[in-house]
Amino acid sequence: MTGTKPNPEPVHIVGAGLAGSEAAWQVAESGVRVVLHEMRPHRMTEAHRTDGLAELVCSNSFRSDDAANNAVGLLHAEMRRLGSLIMRAADANQVPAGGALAVDRDGFSAAVTKALNEHPLIEIHRSEIQGLPPADWSNVIVATGPLTSAPLAEAIRELTDENALAFFDAIAPIVYKDSIDMSVAWFQSRYDKMGPGGTGADYINCPMTKEQYDAFVDALISGEKTDFKDWETNTPYFDGCLPIEVMAERGHETLRHGPMKPVGLTNPYDPTVKPYAIVQLRQDNKLGTLYNLVGFQTKLKHGAQQRVFRTIPALEKAEFARLGGLHRNTFLNSPKLLDAQLRLRAQPQLRFAGQMTGCEGYVESASIGLMAGLYAAADARSQTLAPPPATTALGSLLGHITGGHIETIEPGARSFQPMNINFGLFPPLASLPTRNPDGTRLRGNEKTVAKKQAISARALTDIDRWIADNLRVAAAA
Ligand SMILES: Cc1cc2nc3c(=O)[nH]c(=O)nc-3n(C[C@H](O)[C@H](O)[C@H](O)COP(=O)(O)OP(=O)(O)OC[C@H]3O[C@@H](n4cnc5c(N)ncnc54)[C@H](O)[C@@H]3O)c2cc1C
């Protein structure tokens, strides 16, 4: 895309991490001026160590690079098609990591910093934005990440409301619905309550015997845990949202009186036997493809989570779209607060990007930065950009954070928690593949593989069409 209209107003981007850097690149490559505001090195976060743009604060991995079989690999591929700076710098600084895309973190950050520094349409200001951006900035992207500095975070909280900006996440594992054994589990809400928008059969229930419960509690307590960072400890937040293993440590029966209480539910497969405990799963997205384990926010290590949670009856073969966690974070209740173009409904000149929008991970953050950049550039050029198709990785992630998640708890509370890209966010295929390319019938795991590959192929076709229809047209305008 090249600029065609006079554009005196630059796009202001606050935060030059993964999302802000990608957004700046996309805006500038569209021919629109950018002022990029980054507070480091004058003010550091608790996790960043350098003054480099797009610093990776922990792992150096962008996860799987397999576009045919893995949703994050697919996201890489779509971003590359859109000229992503983050992907270009990652590809140029790759280190050996099997099927994953891992990078030399210093080389990666240096490449991003150099590209942005040298871009004629980008001005970089090294200063902290200590409150809401000035009212005369008409086109702003806030991409200040999970460790947004306190004065800005406080101003955003005041602009939204108490529940709209969270400072910690409390992530319960999410499983693909089609991996739950429904010959053991059943749909029912406690006491068949309909609730607002419910049917009386909204939860998936997994029954446990006493022996299964005892073994489960022991496994939770002995499972390997990740530690809180120094700056994550001592927060009152965790009193209201305890990790499940901490609840288990408080007493052997605590979970049976909390999230695993067996009351108000009848097992239709064996109505005469009352389960000793019940694990409930609640629908997590509008498509109904993902279910979260209610009350199971956890600091268990990922391997331990899979091992322990697969001991739950009906979840023996569960496939996890996301595993649980608790972290210091700063993120909006985006489905409520943001429109489909990532603008704050209450102040549309403010657009959000990156982890603040409720996506999680380096790649996801950069991808939402990419979309925010394209939308901001379109606004600056008085153009309208159609959303990427819901069948693409970009479209499905964007759709989830701006509306695809469903609020499933009491009004006033919030259930939206950060999300990685995964195949559960994509709309189902019109028809499932049944045969291998050689004509033989698909069996067992081949069906899952073929389904993922068909979703990926559909996504790449659709993103190419979207680029051709929208961005090439814009470039030619
Ligand atoms: C401790 C920790 C470990 C993590 N480990 C991983 C991991 O291993 N893998 C993974 O995929 N993801 C990881 N994440 C998540 C990761 O942070 C995000 O995925 C990603 O960096 C978020 O991108 P972002 O652009 O939204 O925020 P960031 O990359 O954090 O960028 C935000 C930028 O905004 C700047 N900033 C903040 N406030 C202001 C202000 N008021 N004015 C100006 N500038 C400001 C910051 O200095 C920073 O440069 C981790 C997060 C944390 C906190």
PDBQT file of the ligand as one rigid body, heavy atoms in Angstrom, charges set to zero:
ROOT
HETATM    1  C1  LIG A 501       7.408 -12.194  32.501  1.00  0.00    +0.000 C 
HETATM    2  C2  LIG A 501       6.759 -12.491  31.199  1.00  0.00    +0.000 A 
HETATM    3  C3  LIG A 501       7.166 -13.600  30.462  1.00  0.00    +0.000 A 
HETATM    4  C4  LIG A 501       6.572 -13.906  29.231  1.00  0.00    +0.000 A 
HETATM    5  N1  LIG A 501       7.012 -14.971  28.516  1.00  0.00    +0.000 NA
HETATM    6  C5  LIG A 501       6.491 -15.224  27.272  1.00  0.00    +0.000 A 
HETATM    7  C6  LIG A 501       7.002 -16.290  26.480  1.00  0.00    +0.000 A 
HETATM    8  O1  LIG A 501       7.904 -17.009  26.888  1.00  0.00    +0.000 OA
HETATM    9  N2  LIG A 501       6.443 -16.506  25.268  1.00  0.00    +0.000 N 
HETATM   10  C7  LIG A 501       5.448 -15.719  24.773  1.00  0.00    +0.000 A 
HETATM   11  O2  LIG A 501       5.001 -15.960  23.642  1.00  0.00    +0.000 OA
HETATM   12  N3  LIG A 501       4.957 -14.693  25.504  1.00  0.00    +0.000 NA
HETATM   13  C8  LIG A 501       5.457 -14.436  26.747  1.00  0.00    +0.000 A 
HETATM   14  N4  LIG A 501       4.973 -13.414  27.519  1.00  0.00    +0.000 N 
HETATM   15  C9  LIG A 501       3.915 -12.649  27.018  1.00  0.00    +0.000 C 
HETATM   16  C10 LIG A 501       4.580 -11.493  26.252  1.00  0.00    +0.000 C 
HETATM   17  O3  LIG A 501       4.846 -10.395  27.024  1.00  0.00    +0.000 OA
HETATM   18  C11 LIG A 501       3.696 -10.982  25.279  1.00  0.00    +0.000 C 
HETATM   19  O4  LIG A 501       3.293 -12.049  24.529  1.00  0.00    +0.000 OA
HETATM   20  C12 LIG A 501       4.273  -9.929  24.347  1.00  0.00    +0.000 C 
HETATM   21  O5  LIG A 501       5.535  -9.402  24.649  1.00  0.00    +0.000 OA
HETATM   22  C13 LIG A 501       3.280  -8.856  24.454  1.00  0.00    +0.000 C 
HETATM   23  O6  LIG A 501       3.512  -7.986  23.420  1.00  0.00    +0.000 OA
HETATM   24  P1  LIG A 501       3.016  -6.495  23.599  1.00  0.00    +0.000 P 
HETATM   25  O7  LIG A 501       3.543  -5.749  22.436  1.00  0.00    +0.000 OA
HETATM   26  O8  LIG A 501       1.580  -6.476  23.879  1.00  0.00    +0.000 OA
HETATM   27  O9  LIG A 501       3.759  -6.010  24.932  1.00  0.00    +0.000 OA
HETATM   28  P2  LIG A 501       5.338  -5.817  25.164  1.00  0.00    +0.000 P 
HETATM   29  O10 LIG A 501       6.122  -6.641  24.222  1.00  0.00    +0.000 OA
HETATM   30  O11 LIG A 501       5.554  -5.991  26.619  1.00  0.00    +0.000 OA
HETATM   31  O12 LIG A 501       5.556  -4.303  24.756  1.00  0.00    +0.000 OA
HETATM   32  C14 LIG A 501       4.999  -3.239  25.478  1.00  0.00    +0.000 C 
HETATM   33  C15 LIG A 501       5.953  -2.063  25.396  1.00  0.00    +0.000 C 
HETATM   34  O13 LIG A 501       5.323  -0.921  25.936  1.00  0.00    +0.000 OA
HETATM   35  C16 LIG A 501       6.251  -0.193  26.725  1.00  0.00    +0.000 C 
HETATM   36  N5  LIG A 501       5.465   0.631  27.666  1.00  0.00    +0.000 N 
HETATM   37  C17 LIG A 501       4.735   0.232  28.732  1.00  0.00    +0.000 A 
HETATM   38  N6  LIG A 501       4.091   1.267  29.303  1.00  0.00    +0.000 NA
HETATM   39  C18 LIG A 501       4.422   2.373  28.566  1.00  0.00    +0.000 A 
HETATM   40  C19 LIG A 501       4.076   3.761  28.640  1.00  0.00    +0.000 A 
HETATM   41  N7  LIG A 501       3.240   4.219  29.578  1.00  0.00    +0.000 N 
HETATM   42  N8  LIG A 501       4.610   4.616  27.738  1.00  0.00    +0.000 NA
HETATM   43  C20 LIG A 501       5.462   4.165  26.764  1.00  0.00    +0.000 A 
HETATM   44  N9  LIG A 501       5.831   2.863  26.656  1.00  0.00    +0.000 NA
HETATM   45  C21 LIG A 501       5.298   1.965  27.535  1.00  0.00    +0.000 A 
HETATM   46  C22 LIG A 501       7.101  -1.278  27.343  1.00  0.00    +0.000 C 
HETATM   47  O14 LIG A 501       8.365  -0.783  27.729  1.00  0.00    +0.000 OA
HETATM   48  C23 LIG A 501       7.218  -2.284  26.188  1.00  0.00    +0.000 C 
HETATM   49  O15 LIG A 501       8.324  -2.035  25.370  1.00  0.00    +0.000 OA
HETATM   50  C24 LIG A 501       5.537 -13.083  28.748  1.00  0.00    +0.000 A 
HETATM   51  C25 LIG A 501       5.113 -11.973  29.477  1.00  0.00    +0.000 A 
HETATM   52  C26 LIG A 501       5.712 -11.670  30.700  1.00  0.00    +0.000 A 
HETATM   53  C27 LIG A 501       5.246 -10.466  31.456  1.00  0.00    +0.000 C 
ENDROOT
TORSDOF 0
